[in-house]
Amino acid sequence: MSVAGSEEFDEEQGPYLGEYDGERNEREERHGFGKAKLPNGDKYEGYYENGKRAGQGTYRLKNGARYIGEYKGGKKNGQGTFIYPDGSKYEGNWVDDQRHGYGVYTYINTDTYEGEWQNHTRHGQGVYTYIDTGSKYVGTWVNGRREGAGELVHLNHRYQGSFVSDVPKGKGKYIFDIGCEQHGEYQTVEQPRPDGQDDDDAVPILIPKWKAGRLTAITIHRPNSEQKKSQEQQDPDAAAPQEGEEGAATEDQPSEDPVVSEPLAEEPTPAAEEEPADDEPAE
């Protein structure tokens, strides 16, 4: 990802460091609070330590971008907010000028990603929200892509399964609000080429295709029932009612499974899997 034309100016380079109004140490280095107008037109207002930006500060780039947050050793380190020239914004942790740790990014289309970052990219556990549809991806990211276990949450259904290279792949299931879930598998298939494009050397276009399986009632987790079953297995005699006692208490009985009274006329069609917005702009 290019960062050309958007980096902060290194105040150690060149004989001329621009204009500065502020505190200095005994070696005449910028030290303490000060205001600087740098040779490239950028401006900084905040704290210095031995000639380098350190502590809280605000850096305004000439292209309209700005950073408000913590510095260490002349680089963004700690908590800070960067507002980019296109209006997108990152609020979170920084390490050596990189988005790294936990943070929230609001994209130009107002989609949001909230979660873990590594070396400027989405990496770890995070939630991406698609503003147009209200859908969300909740799960694992690797180098900016959806990878591993994840869940796509839509308006009236959700998908749980695995993702490979940003697309669903392998076994999973769709859970519908009407009280049923459909098990199946995403398989990778080659998309037919447009008419007239029969180049044998062309790279095939691979897309995920849902292969529907069985339709069942939603599985409900009942901890009390599982605990009772475990106790019965450990001590079968204790589970049987004693003479003169009534049967098992009603509150321990599991409620009936939800029933889909009528099968679906057609296999439910999964919503199209949305792609996250492109990588956020460079600083």
Disulfide bonds with the S-S distance in Angstrom:
none
